Amino acid sequence: MKIALGSDHAGYQLKRHIMDHLNKNCHECEDYGAPNGVDAASYVPYGQAVSQAVLSGACDFGILICGTGLGISITANKHKGIRAALCTNEYMARMARQHNDANILALGGRVVGSSLAFSIVDAFLAEPFESGGRHQIRVDEIKSTEQTNFK
């Protein structure tokens, strides 16, 4: 599985730890920035780059990290076809995949530690979408909303 990762300066360290964790678990990682954790960097271009990588099919899923995960998830969700979920525990990550077919996981580098982040990432990547039934209907409604509102 190929995973696109991006962060601002506040999420840089957690992104590096997650990349190491993913590589150890045989996932291929593509780093879309920020280039370092020293210089202040806006989360917007990195959220855009990861979203485009997922939408284009260059990567299977994305993981985005800023200080709280809020700004970078909002940025990602401005892209038609992206369903970025800000998760702070494993249950949220599983439900984001099962019920919402989320394709990007957002995390807060100042909110979750490395061990918890690894558990959240693993749960997100392992969980399939429950296609069909009420969850598919809701995801289709989200897509319809995008068609109406994203001109």
Secondary structure, 3 states (H helix, E strand, C coil): CEEEEEECHHHHHHHHHHHHHHHHCCCEEEECCCCCCCCCCCCHHHHHHHHHHHHHCCCCEEEEEECCCHHHHHHHCCCCCCCEEECCCHHHHHHHHHHHCCCEEEEECCCCCHHHHHHHHHHHHHCCCCCCHHHHHHHHHHHHHHHHHCC
